[in-house]
Each structure stands twice: as structure tokens, then as C-alpha cells.
């Protein structure tokens, strides 16, 4: 079957590394089983409070893009330092707002930047 299209946007398969998928850090079953568990706001693992995740390994309802990681990384740094300093996570953790973007090439030297937030 041949389908006509005006724009084709293809992404490679993405999942956490095998050592994460086989560990207790990952979801145990279902479609999330290939990702490391993470609170979508604090990026902290729900069962292992000293574990945080960003990017391609994280079970977040966001796309796996460099722009998302750019916004996730400062949240993890702030929250790790707060945890290290013994601060109350409920009061001192920074929250990830779900920002992500995806550049879509539309021609030579041209693109559309699609931006999203949860």
C-alpha cells in the first residue's frame, strides 16, 4: 500500500538501556516497562529518593528531546542539592513544567520549532 503524504517525521525507537530495563528502577510491566520511574514534576524516583532521571531514560509524559533535557537538568541539579542538604522536598524542590520542543525540518535551511508544555 502506498499512502501520499506532505510531511514525514520519523523518529528512531527510544528506550532506556538494558541495565535499567532489567533493574528495579524501571517500571515492572506495561508500556512504561522500558523507562526509569520518575515523578513528572520533581524527576525523582518514587521508591529510591536518591535517584533522579532526565531525558531518554525517564518515564515522563514528554517527548525525548534535547530541549526537554535542557529544562530537566537544572531541576535535577537543584533537587539533588536540596536532598543532599537535608531540605524538605515538599517545600524546597524545584518542579519541571513539562517543557519540550521539536525542530521539524521543512526545507533546506528552514524549520518549524514546535514547542509544548504539559
MODELLER restraints for C-alpha pairs under 7 A, 6 or more apart:
rsr = mdl.restraints
at = mdl.atoms
rsr.add(forms.Gaussian(group=physical.xy_distance, feature=features.Distance(at['CA:14:A'], at['CA:56:A']), mean=6.88, stdev=0.5))
rsr.add(forms.Gaussian(group=physical.xy_distance, feature=features.Distance(at['CA:15:A'], at['CA:34:A']), mean=5.63, stdev=0.5))
rsr.add(forms.Gaussian(group=physical.xy_distance, feature=features.Distance(at['CA:15:A'], at['CA:35:A']), mean=6.45, stdev=0.5))
rsr.add(forms.Gaussian(group=physical.xy_distance, feature=features.Distance(at['CA:15:A'], at['CA:56:A']), mean=6.50, stdev=0.5))
rsr.add(forms.Gaussian(group=physical.xy_distance, feature=features.Distance(at['CA:15:A'], at['CA:57:A']), mean=6.41, stdev=0.5))
rsr.add(forms.Gaussian(group=physical.xy_distance, feature=features.Distance(at['CA:16:A'], at['CA:34:A']), mean=5.78, stdev=0.5))
rsr.add(forms.Gaussian(group=physical.xy_distance, feature=features.Distance(at['CA:16:A'], at['CA:35:A']), mean=5.46, stdev=0.5))
rsr.add(forms.Gaussian(group=physical.xy_distance, feature=features.Distance(at['CA:16:A'], at['CA:56:A']), mean=6.37, stdev=0.5))
rsr.add(forms.Gaussian(group=physical.xy_distance, feature=features.Distance(at['CA:16:A'], at['CA:57:A']), mean=4.41, stdev=0.5))
rsr.add(forms.Gaussian(group=physical.xy_distance, feature=features.Distance(at['CA:20:A'], at['CA:26:A']), mean=6.15, stdev=0.5))
rsr.add(forms.Gaussian(group=physical.xy_distance, feature=features.Distance(at['CA:20:A'], at['CA:36:A']), mean=6.72, stdev=0.5))
rsr.add(forms.Gaussian(group=physical.xy_distance, feature=features.Distance(at['CA:21:A'], at['CA:33:A']), mean=6.75, stdev=0.5))
rsr.add(forms.Gaussian(group=physical.xy_distance, feature=features.Distance(at['CA:21:A'], at['CA:34:A']), mean=5.25, stdev=0.5))
rsr.add(forms.Gaussian(group=physical.xy_distance, feature=features.Distance(at['CA:21:A'], at['CA:35:A']), mean=6.61, stdev=0.5))
rsr.add(forms.Gaussian(group=physical.xy_distance, feature=features.Distance(at['CA:25:A'], at['CA:36:A']), mean=5.58, stdev=0.5))
rsr.add(forms.Gaussian(group=physical.xy_distance, feature=features.Distance(at['CA:25:A'], at['CA:37:A']), mean=6.31, stdev=0.5))
rsr.add(forms.Gaussian(group=physical.xy_distance, feature=features.Distance(at['CA:26:A'], at['CA:33:A']), mean=6.12, stdev=0.5))
rsr.add(forms.Gaussian(group=physical.xy_distance, feature=features.Distance(at['CA:26:A'], at['CA:34:A']), mean=6.69, stdev=0.5))
rsr.add(forms.Gaussian(group=physical.xy_distance, feature=features.Distance(at['CA:26:A'], at['CA:35:A']), mean=5.43, stdev=0.5))
rsr.add(forms.Gaussian(group=physical.xy_distance, feature=features.Distance(at['CA:26:A'], at['CA:36:A']), mean=4.16, stdev=0.5))
rsr.add(forms.Gaussian(group=physical.xy_distance, feature=features.Distance(at['CA:26:A'], at['CA:37:A']), mean=5.46, stdev=0.5))
rsr.add(forms.Gaussian(group=physical.xy_distance, feature=features.Distance(at['CA:27:A'], at['CA:33:A']), mean=4.47, stdev=0.5))
rsr.add(forms.Gaussian(group=physical.xy_distance, feature=features.Distance(at['CA:27:A'], at['CA:35:A']), mean=6.39, stdev=0.5))
rsr.add(forms.Gaussian(group=physical.xy_distance, feature=features.Distance(at['CA:27:A'], at['CA:36:A']), mean=6.43, stdev=0.5))
rsr.add(forms.Gaussian(group=physical.xy_distance, feature=features.Distance(at['CA:27:A'], at['CA:37:A']), mean=5.93, stdev=0.5))
rsr.add(forms.Gaussian(group=physical.xy_distance, feature=features.Distance(at['CA:32:A'], at['CA:59:A']), mean=6.54, stdev=0.5))
rsr.add(forms.Gaussian(group=physical.xy_distance, feature=features.Distance(at['CA:35:A'], at['CA:57:A']), mean=5.48, stdev=0.5))
rsr.add(forms.Gaussian(group=physical.xy_distance, feature=features.Distance(at['CA:35:A'], at['CA:58:A']), mean=5.54, stdev=0.5))
rsr.add(forms.Gaussian(group=physical.xy_distance, feature=features.Distance(at['CA:35:A'], at['CA:59:A']), mean=4.87, stdev=0.5))
rsr.add(forms.Gaussian(group=physical.xy_distance, feature=features.Distance(at['CA:36:A'], at['CA:57:A']), mean=5.77, stdev=0.5))
rsr.add(forms.Gaussian(group=physical.xy_distance, feature=features.Distance(at['CA:36:A'], at['CA:58:A']), mean=5.01, stdev=0.5))
rsr.add(forms.Gaussian(group=physical.xy_distance, feature=features.Distance(at['CA:36:A'], at['CA:59:A']), mean=5.47, stdev=0.5))
rsr.add(forms.Gaussian(group=physical.xy_distance, feature=features.Distance(at['CA:37:A'], at['CA:45:A']), mean=5.53, stdev=0.5))
rsr.add(forms.Gaussian(group=physical.xy_distance, feature=features.Distance(at['CA:37:A'], at['CA:46:A']), mean=6.97, stdev=0.5))
rsr.add(forms.Gaussian(group=physical.xy_distance, feature=features.Distance(at['CA:37:A'], at['CA:58:A']), mean=6.47, stdev=0.5))
rsr.add(forms.Gaussian(group=physical.xy_distance, feature=features.Distance(at['CA:37:A'], at['CA:59:A']), mean=5.35, stdev=0.5))
rsr.add(forms.Gaussian(group=physical.xy_distance, feature=features.Distance(at['CA:38:A'], at['CA:44:A']), mean=5.17, stdev=0.5))
rsr.add(forms.Gaussian(group=physical.xy_distance, feature=features.Distance(at['CA:38:A'], at['CA:45:A']), mean=4.48, stdev=0.5))
rsr.add(forms.Gaussian(group=physical.xy_distance, feature=features.Distance(at['CA:38:A'], at['CA:46:A']), mean=6.42, stdev=0.5))
rsr.add(forms.Gaussian(group=physical.xy_distance, feature=features.Distance(at['CA:38:A'], at['CA:52:A']), mean=6.87, stdev=0.5))
rsr.add(forms.Gaussian(group=physical.xy_distance, feature=features.Distance(at['CA:38:A'], at['CA:53:A']), mean=6.52, stdev=0.5))
rsr.add(forms.Gaussian(group=physical.xy_distance, feature=features.Distance(at['CA:38:A'], at['CA:58:A']), mean=6.23, stdev=0.5))
rsr.add(forms.Gaussian(group=physical.xy_distance, feature=features.Distance(at['CA:38:A'], at['CA:59:A']), mean=5.85, stdev=0.5))
rsr.add(forms.Gaussian(group=physical.xy_distance, feature=features.Distance(at['CA:38:A'], at['CA:60:A']), mean=6.81, stdev=0.5))
rsr.add(forms.Gaussian(group=physical.xy_distance, feature=features.Distance(at['CA:39:A'], at['CA:45:A']), mean=6.18, stdev=0.5))
rsr.add(forms.Gaussian(group=physical.xy_distance, feature=features.Distance(at['CA:39:A'], at['CA:46:A']), mean=6.52, stdev=0.5))
rsr.add(forms.Gaussian(group=physical.xy_distance, feature=features.Distance(at['CA:40:A'], at['CA:60:A']), mean=5.61, stdev=0.5))
rsr.add(forms.Gaussian(group=physical.xy_distance, feature=features.Distance(at['CA:41:A'], at['CA:95:A']), mean=4.86, stdev=0.5))
rsr.add(forms.Gaussian(group=physical.xy_distance, feature=features.Distance(at['CA:41:A'], at['CA:96:A']), mean=4.86, stdev=0.5))
rsr.add(forms.Gaussian(group=physical.xy_distance, feature=features.Distance(at['CA:41:A'], at['CA:97:A']), mean=6.77, stdev=0.5))
rsr.add(forms.Gaussian(group=physical.xy_distance, feature=features.Distance(at['CA:42:A'], at['CA:93:A']), mean=6.79, stdev=0.5))
rsr.add(forms.Gaussian(group=physical.xy_distance, feature=features.Distance(at['CA:42:A'], at['CA:94:A']), mean=6.62, stdev=0.5))
rsr.add(forms.Gaussian(group=physical.xy_distance, feature=features.Distance(at['CA:42:A'], at['CA:95:A']), mean=5.14, stdev=0.5))
rsr.add(forms.Gaussian(group=physical.xy_distance, feature=features.Distance(at['CA:42:A'], at['CA:96:A']), mean=6.24, stdev=0.5))
rsr.add(forms.Gaussian(group=physical.xy_distance, feature=features.Distance(at['CA:43:A'], at['CA:52:A']), mean=5.44, stdev=0.5))
rsr.add(forms.Gaussian(group=physical.xy_distance, feature=features.Distance(at['CA:43:A'], at['CA:53:A']), mean=5.73, stdev=0.5))
rsr.add(forms.Gaussian(group=physical.xy_distance, feature=features.Distance(at['CA:43:A'], at['CA:76:A']), mean=6.64, stdev=0.5))
rsr.add(forms.Gaussian(group=physical.xy_distance, feature=features.Distance(at['CA:44:A'], at['CA:51:A']), mean=5.98, stdev=0.5))
rsr.add(forms.Gaussian(group=physical.xy_distance, feature=features.Distance(at['CA:44:A'], at['CA:52:A']), mean=4.33, stdev=0.5))
rsr.add(forms.Gaussian(group=physical.xy_distance, feature=features.Distance(at['CA:44:A'], at['CA:53:A']), mean=6.71, stdev=0.5))
rsr.add(forms.Gaussian(group=physical.xy_distance, feature=features.Distance(at['CA:45:A'], at['CA:51:A']), mean=5.46, stdev=0.5))
rsr.add(forms.Gaussian(group=physical.xy_distance, feature=features.Distance(at['CA:45:A'], at['CA:52:A']), mean=5.68, stdev=0.5))
rsr.add(forms.Gaussian(group=physical.xy_distance, feature=features.Distance(at['CA:52:A'], at['CA:76:A']), mean=6.61, stdev=0.5))
rsr.add(forms.Gaussian(group=physical.xy_distance, feature=features.Distance(at['CA:54:A'], at['CA:69:A']), mean=6.09, stdev=0.5))
rsr.add(forms.Gaussian(group=physical.xy_distance, feature=features.Distance(at['CA:54:A'], at['CA:72:A']), mean=6.05, stdev=0.5))
rsr.add(forms.Gaussian(group=physical.xy_distance, feature=features.Distance(at['CA:54:A'], at['CA:73:A']), mean=6.71, stdev=0.5))
rsr.add(forms.Gaussian(group=physical.xy_distance, feature=features.Distance(at['CA:55:A'], at['CA:64:A']), mean=5.72, stdev=0.5))
rsr.add(forms.Gaussian(group=physical.xy_distance, feature=features.Distance(at['CA:55:A'], at['CA:69:A']), mean=5.23, stdev=0.5))
rsr.add(forms.Gaussian(group=physical.xy_distance, feature=features.Distance(at['CA:56:A'], at['CA:64:A']), mean=5.38, stdev=0.5))
rsr.add(forms.Gaussian(group=physical.xy_distance, feature=features.Distance(at['CA:62:A'], at['CA:98:A']), mean=6.57, stdev=0.5))
rsr.add(forms.Gaussian(group=physical.xy_distance, feature=features.Distance(at['CA:62:A'], at['CA:100:A']), mean=6.82, stdev=0.5))
rsr.add(forms.Gaussian(group=physical.xy_distance, feature=features.Distance(at['CA:63:A'], at['CA:100:A']), mean=6.57, stdev=0.5))
rsr.add(forms.Gaussian(group=physical.xy_distance, feature=features.Distance(at['CA:65:A'], at['CA:100:A']), mean=6.73, stdev=0.5))
rsr.add(forms.Gaussian(group=physical.xy_distance, feature=features.Distance(at['CA:65:A'], at['CA:101:A']), mean=6.84, stdev=0.5))
rsr.add(forms.Gaussian(group=physical.xy_distance, feature=features.Distance(at['CA:65:A'], at['CA:102:A']), mean=6.75, stdev=0.5))
rsr.add(forms.Gaussian(group=physical.xy_distance, feature=features.Distance(at['CA:67:A'], at['CA:100:A']), mean=5.55, stdev=0.5))
rsr.add(forms.Gaussian(group=physical.xy_distance, feature=features.Distance(at['CA:67:A'], at['CA:101:A']), mean=5.71, stdev=0.5))
rsr.add(forms.Gaussian(group=physical.xy_distance, feature=features.Distance(at['CA:68:A'], at['CA:99:A']), mean=5.82, stdev=0.5))
rsr.add(forms.Gaussian(group=physical.xy_distance, feature=features.Distance(at['CA:68:A'], at['CA:100:A']), mean=4.34, stdev=0.5))
rsr.add(forms.Gaussian(group=physical.xy_distance, feature=features.Distance(at['CA:68:A'], at['CA:101:A']), mean=6.77, stdev=0.5))
rsr.add(forms.Gaussian(group=physical.xy_distance, feature=features.Distance(at['CA:71:A'], at['CA:99:A']), mean=6.85, stdev=0.5))
rsr.add(forms.Gaussian(group=physical.xy_distance, feature=features.Distance(at['CA:72:A'], at['CA:96:A']), mean=6.15, stdev=0.5))
rsr.add(forms.Gaussian(group=physical.xy_distance, feature=features.Distance(at['CA:75:A'], at['CA:94:A']), mean=5.67, stdev=0.5))
rsr.add(forms.Gaussian(group=physical.xy_distance, feature=features.Distance(at['CA:75:A'], at['CA:95:A']), mean=6.37, stdev=0.5))
rsr.add(forms.Gaussian(group=physical.xy_distance, feature=features.Distance(at['CA:75:A'], at['CA:96:A']), mean=6.20, stdev=0.5))
rsr.add(forms.Gaussian(group=physical.xy_distance, feature=features.Distance(at['CA:78:A'], at['CA:94:A']), mean=6.62, stdev=0.5))
rsr.add(forms.Gaussian(group=physical.xy_distance, feature=features.Distance(at['CA:79:A'], at['CA:93:A']), mean=5.21, stdev=0.5))
rsr.add(forms.Gaussian(group=physical.xy_distance, feature=features.Distance(at['CA:79:A'], at['CA:94:A']), mean=6.30, stdev=0.5))
rsr.add(forms.Gaussian(group=physical.xy_distance, feature=features.Distance(at['CA:82:A'], at['CA:92:A']), mean=6.78, stdev=0.5))
rsr.add(forms.Gaussian(group=physical.xy_distance, feature=features.Distance(at['CA:82:A'], at['CA:93:A']), mean=6.82, stdev=0.5))
rsr.add(forms.Gaussian(group=physical.xy_distance, feature=features.Distance(at['CA:83:A'], at['CA:89:A']), mean=6.95, stdev=0.5))
rsr.add(forms.Gaussian(group=physical.xy_distance, feature=features.Distance(at['CA:97:A'], at['CA:117:A']), mean=6.73, stdev=0.5))
rsr.add(forms.Gaussian(group=physical.xy_distance, feature=features.Distance(at['CA:97:A'], at['CA:118:A']), mean=6.84, stdev=0.5))
rsr.add(forms.Gaussian(group=physical.xy_distance, feature=features.Distance(at['CA:98:A'], at['CA:117:A']), mean=4.88, stdev=0.5))
rsr.add(forms.Gaussian(group=physical.xy_distance, feature=features.Distance(at['CA:98:A'], at['CA:118:A']), mean=4.80, stdev=0.5))
rsr.add(forms.Gaussian(group=physical.xy_distance, feature=features.Distance(at['CA:99:A'], at['CA:116:A']), mean=5.73, stdev=0.5))
rsr.add(forms.Gaussian(group=physical.xy_distance, feature=features.Distance(at['CA:99:A'], at['CA:117:A']), mean=4.36, stdev=0.5))
rsr.add(forms.Gaussian(group=physical.xy_distance, feature=features.Distance(at['CA:99:A'], at['CA:118:A']), mean=6.81, stdev=0.5))
rsr.add(forms.Gaussian(group=physical.xy_distance, feature=features.Distance(at['CA:100:A'], at['CA:115:A']), mean=5.92, stdev=0.5))
rsr.add(forms.Gaussian(group=physical.xy_distance, feature=features.Distance(at['CA:100:A'], at['CA:116:A']), mean=5.31, stdev=0.5))
rsr.add(forms.Gaussian(group=physical.xy_distance, feature=features.Distance(at['CA:100:A'], at['CA:117:A']), mean=6.26, stdev=0.5))
rsr.add(forms.Gaussian(group=physical.xy_distance, feature=features.Distance(at['CA:101:A'], at['CA:113:A']), mean=6.64, stdev=0.5))
rsr.add(forms.Gaussian(group=physical.xy_distance, feature=features.Distance(at['CA:101:A'], at['CA:114:A']), mean=5.39, stdev=0.5))
rsr.add(forms.Gaussian(group=physical.xy_distance, feature=features.Distance(at['CA:101:A'], at['CA:115:A']), mean=4.14, stdev=0.5))
rsr.add(forms.Gaussian(group=physical.xy_distance, feature=features.Distance(at['CA:101:A'], at['CA:116:A']), mean=5.91, stdev=0.5))
rsr.add(forms.Gaussian(group=physical.xy_distance, feature=features.Distance(at['CA:102:A'], at['CA:113:A']), mean=5.80, stdev=0.5))
rsr.add(forms.Gaussian(group=physical.xy_distance, feature=features.Distance(at['CA:102:A'], at['CA:114:A']), mean=5.22, stdev=0.5))
rsr.add(forms.Gaussian(group=physical.xy_distance, feature=features.Distance(at['CA:102:A'], at['CA:115:A']), mean=6.52, stdev=0.5))
rsr.add(forms.Gaussian(group=physical.xy_distance, feature=features.Distance(at['CA:103:A'], at['CA:111:A']), mean=6.34, stdev=0.5))
rsr.add(forms.Gaussian(group=physical.xy_distance, feature=features.Distance(at['CA:103:A'], at['CA:112:A']), mean=5.72, stdev=0.5))
rsr.add(forms.Gaussian(group=physical.xy_distance, feature=features.Distance(at['CA:103:A'], at['CA:113:A']), mean=4.43, stdev=0.5))
rsr.add(forms.Gaussian(group=physical.xy_distance, feature=features.Distance(at['CA:103:A'], at['CA:114:A']), mean=6.20, stdev=0.5))
rsr.add(forms.Gaussian(group=physical.xy_distance, feature=features.Distance(at['CA:104:A'], at['CA:111:A']), mean=5.34, stdev=0.5))
rsr.add(forms.Gaussian(group=physical.xy_distance, feature=features.Distance(at['CA:104:A'], at['CA:112:A']), mean=5.16, stdev=0.5))
rsr.add(forms.Gaussian(group=physical.xy_distance, feature=features.Distance(at['CA:104:A'], at['CA:113:A']), mean=6.27, stdev=0.5))
rsr.add(forms.Gaussian(group=physical.xy_distance, feature=features.Distance(at['CA:105:A'], at['CA:111:A']), mean=4.18, stdev=0.5))
rsr.add(forms.Gaussian(group=physical.xy_distance, feature=features.Distance(at['CA:105:A'], at['CA:112:A']), mean=6.44, stdev=0.5))
rsr.add(forms.Gaussian(group=physical.xy_distance, feature=features.Distance(at['CA:106:A'], at['CA:112:A']), mean=6.76, stdev=0.5))
